[in-house]
Amino acid sequence: MRKLALLACAALILGAPPALAREGVGYPDHGRAIDQLTFAADYSDVMAGRARAVGIMRSRGQGFVPSPELNAYVQGVLDRLTRGLPMPPSFHPQVRVLATPEFGGECTPDGTLVITVGLLELLENEDELAFVLGHEVSHAIYRHQVANWEQKAQYYAVVNGAAVDVVAQSAALSIGGRAGANVVRGLDVARHLAKLSANVLMPQMAKDQEDAADALGFDLMVRAGYDPDAAYSVMDKLAAQEQEAEEAAAAAKQAAKDADQDQDSGHLLGSGLSILGTVLAGGRPSSDQIADVAIFAFDTAVDNMAEDATTHHPAGERADLLSQYEYANYRDITPKPTTPLPWDAASRSPIKAHITAMLSHYTDAENAAAYIADHNQGSAASAGRDVIASTGAPTTDHAYTEFVASEYYDGAGQKPQSEAALVKAVQSPEPSWQIYSRLVDIYMEQQAWPKADALMAQAVTRFDNSPVLLPKRIELLRAEGNQPGAEGLIPECRSYDIDALTDECKKAAGKS
C-alpha cells in the first residue's frame, strides 16, 4: 500500500522574494502563466542552502537511488521543460529520486526536485512525469516561500524519527532483538502512519501557490511538446492516493477508538507505559500495544504540526481548475501521442534494460518488505527469493535493497547476515540515516565502540551534521561511559529551538 504524498513542493527560499507582478499567486487573471513569467535576477541565495537541504532529504526513506542512468533521464526531462527559458545562470534546479515506495514529489529550498520510486512505478508515460516535474520546478521559479523551512523540515524529521525509534526499541526489547510477525507489523504501522498526513512530510504551500504551480507546470509541459491530457491522468492518480490515505487514516483512528472506547489518547500513552512494564517483567508486548504506541506517537506529531497545515484543493478540484485554464488558453490544442518511459515495453531507450532490471529489483524488495511487515503477505520462501533477486546486479550497491535484506535476515534470526547487509548498505553511494542508526545500535550491543564511533563520525559528515543525528550521538557517548560528553551535546540540541529534539536529547542522556 502506498501512502499519500501530495505534489506539494516543500518551500523555496528563507528570505523574502522579490516582487514579480502577481506571479505565483493562483491562476492568472487572464492569459497564460508562461507568457507573464519573469525570472528573479539572482537565485544564488537559494543555492547556498543546497547541501543542508539535500542532507535533510537524504535522511528520509532509504536515501537517494544511486543510478546515474535514471538520474540522467529524469534530469533530461526537466531540462526539456526549461530549455529556452530566460533563466539566470544562478538558477539550476536538479532532480533526485528518493528510494521509497510512497507516491510523492516535492522540492527543497534550493530547487532540488525530489520524486520517489513509488511515483515512477505508478506513472504511465513520460508526459505524466513532465507534468509532475513542471509543477515542482514552477515553485522553484516563483521562489515560493515557507517561513523557517529548514527548522520545520528538521523538526518533522526529528519527530518522525523519534516516534519510529521508540517503537523499534520497544519491539527489539520485547523479543530480544529478534523480529516477530506481530511486532514487526506494529512497527510497520509506526513507520508509515506519518505518511497519511501531508503535515508530517514537509512544510506545506498555500492553495494559491499550488494553483500557480499547476498553471505554469501545464504551460511548461505543453510548450515542451507533451500531451496535455497527461496532467489529468496525474490528477486521477493523486485522487486515488487521497482516497487511499483517507481510508487508511479512518482505519487507524477506528483501531485506536476500538482499543478503548471510553478513554481518549491517554489510553495510547498508557499502552506505551504498559509496554515498558511488560518488558521489565520479562514478557512480550502485544501487537495491539505496539500499534497503539505507533498511532499515539504519530497522532501527537500531527497535532504538534497542526499550525503548519495547509488545506489544499482535492485532486478533483485541481483537475477542474486546470480544465478551465486549458479551455481559456488552449481550447484549440489536440491530444498528442505520449512518450513511453524508458522501462515501458514499447520503449526503445538504450537504458531500458538497465532501468527495467533496477526497478524490478526494487519491486522485489517491496514484496519482501510487505512480508516482513505482515507474514500473511507472501511466504518466507518467496520473501527469501525476492531478497536474493533484489540484491543482485544492477542493485548490488543500493541501500534500499540491502536494508530490506537486513530486515529479512534479522526476522529469520540470521544476525550475521543481517549485519553484513547493513554494512553493504552503509557502503552504498546513497544510504539513509536509518541504516546508520540501525548499524550503530548493533555495534553498541556488541560494545564494538571503535566501529560505532567511526560510523557515527561518517554519518555526521554524510548528513551535514543534521540535528536528527544528535539523540543517537548522545546515546552512544553515554553507552561508552562518557556522560559529560553526552550532556555536553544537549546545548547544541537546544540551539535548534526544536522542543521535540531537546526532549529526545535529554532522554538519550538519561536526564528525563
LINPE-V549660 format. One record per helix or strand. SS is the DSSP state (2 for helix, 1 for strand). FROM is the first residue (numbers start at 1). TO is the last residue. If there is no record, write none. Layout:
[[SS & FROM & TO] [SS & FROM & TO]]
This chain:
[[1 & 4 & 7] [2 & 34 & 36] [2 & 44 & 47] [2 & 50 & 58] [1 & 64 & 64] [2 & 68 & 82] [1 & 94 & 98] [1 & 103 & 107] [1 & 112 & 116] [2 & 117 & 122] [2 & 126 & 142] [2 & 149 & 174] [2 & 181 & 196] [2 & 198 & 201] [2 & 207 & 223] [2 & 229 & 259] [2 & 266 & 280] [2 & 287 & 304] [2 & 306 & 308] [2 & 315 & 330] [2 & 352 & 373] [2 & 380 & 390] [2 & 399 & 411] [2 & 415 & 426] [2 & 433 & 445] [2 & 449 & 462] [2 & 467 & 479] [2 & 483 & 488] [2 & 490 & 495] [2 & 499 & 508]]
